[in-house]
Amino acid sequence: MFSVGWVVRGAKTGQDAINIAVSEVGKRVGSTGNQVRTVDISVQRIGCNSCGIGSDALLLVSETALVGLFLEIEVDAEDSETAEKIARREVGPHLHNTPLTSVDIAPAD
């Protein structure tokens, strides 16, 4: 799983920004190579330490938003190190100038 920060311009509301971010990233990673089985996109959640309530990872200022997304990428690989390399190689070029931060690597069920 990778963490990605996605910038959205022209969003009127937080929900608009989330919808646009998921749509844009989905279009880009939908055309990955044949070693990627699936890519699931979800919005990151941020929890409040004092009250325990969570919210979406989103900052919206003057119709420009930064949305935190998780990309769960399923690939065919023999070990976790190879899986991460394949995922970066297949998805990275479709998200030009966007850092992919590895969060978790787990075998598929």
N, C-alpha and C positions, 0 to 999 in steps of 0.2 A: 504494500500500500504506500502510495506517495501523497505527500501534502503539497498543495499548489495554491499560490495566491493569484487570483485572477482579477484584473482591473476592468471595470465596466464604466463606460462613459455614457451620459445621457439617461441615467436611471432616475425616475421620479420617486420611487419608493424602494425600500429594502427588498421587498418581495420581487419587484421588477428586476432589481440587480441580480438576485439569486437566479431567477428564471433565465435571464440573459446569459449569465456566466455558465450555467449548466448546459444551456443550448449551444453556446459557442464552443465550449470544450468538447461536448458530445459530437458536434460536427467534425471537429478536427481529429479526434481520436477514433472516430468511426471508420476511418480508412487506413487503419494500421495493417501491418504485415500479417502473414499467415501463421506466425508463431504465437500470436496473441489470440486466446480463445474468447475472452470477454473483458470489457472495461466497464466497471460500475462507478458512477459518479455520485457522491453524496456531499452535503454541506457539512463542514466542520461545526462542532458545538463547543462553546466556551461556558464553563461553569463558574458560578460565583462562589468563592470560598466562604463568605459569611452567611449567605442565605440559602445556598445550595440550588438555586434556580439556574437553569442553563438557557443559553440563547445562541442563535446562529452566529458564526464567525463572519461578521459583516461590519464594515465601516462605510458610511455614506455621507459625503460632504459635497455640497454644491453640485449635485447630480453626477458625481464621480464616486464609484464604490470600489472597495477592495473586498473580495469575497474569498473566504478560505474554503477550499474543496479538498476532498479525499478522492483519489483515483485508486480503486481496487482492481488490479490487473492480474488476470489469470493467464499464465503462459505454460507451455510445455518445456520443462527443464528437469534435469536430474538432481540439482541441489539448489539451495536458496541463493547462493552467490551467482550462479549462472542465471537463475530466474530474474534477479535484479538487473543484471547486465542486459538480458534480452528485453526486459520491459523498458529500460532506459533507451536502448537502441531503437526499439519499435515505436515508442510513444514520443520520446524527446523531440525528434525533428518536426513533429506535427504541432508542438507547442513552443515555437521559436521564441528564444530569449525568456523563457519561463523556467525558473529553477524547479527541479523535482527533488523534494526532500523525502528520503526513505523513512517511513515511520514503522513499518512492520513487514516482515516476510514470514509467511506461513505456508505449509503445504496445503494444497487443495484437498477437499474431502473426496 
